[in-house]
Amino acid sequence: MISLKQAADYVGLPLKRFPRICSVRPVEMPESEKRYDIRDLDQWLDQLKSGDTEADQDILERLG
């Protein structure tokens, strides 16, 4: 489990842009900040690499 900043760095996106573009939802950790599961991030990246149109549509919706 990694922090927001670590997740943004991991996928190569600026910190401010990462939450708007990435469809992976963070996990609420007890008595801690939200964390991202690196396996979920890997799955999201794999969808982008494969040209998954649902992933593309999700990004477009987030961008407005």
N, C-alpha and C positions, 0 to 999 in steps of 0.2 A: 504494500500500500504506500502510495507516494502523495506528497503535498501538491497543491495547485501549481506552484512554481515548478516543481520537479516534473509534473505531468506536461506542462507547457514546453519545458525544455526537452523532454523526452520525444515529443512529437514534432518539435521544431517550429513552434508557433510563438508569437509574442504573448506575454502573460495577459495583456488586456484583451487580446483577440481570441485566445484559447476557449474561454467559456461560451462565447457566441458561436463558435464554429464546431466544436467537438460535441457530439451527441452523447458521449459517455457521462453518466451521472455519478457524482461522488457519493461515497458511503459515509453516513453519519457515524463517526466513531464515538464511543462513550467517553465523555469528559475530555474531548479533543476536537480538533478541527476536522473538517471533511477531508477524506482521502480518496484517491483514485486507485482502482485496481489495475495494475499494469497489464494484466491479461485482457481486461476489457479494452484498454487502449490499443493493444496489439490487434485485437479483433476488429476494432474500428478502422485502424490503418489498413488491415488486410482488405476490408470492404472497399476502401477508397482505391487501393491498388488494383482491385479486380474490376473497377468501373461499375460497382454496384450503384444503380440509379437511385435506390432508396436512400443511400448515404448522401449522394449528390443532392437530392431533393431536400433532405434534412438540413444540409448546410445552407442551401438557398433560402429556406424558410427562416433559419436563424439570422441570416444577413438582412432579411426584410426586403 
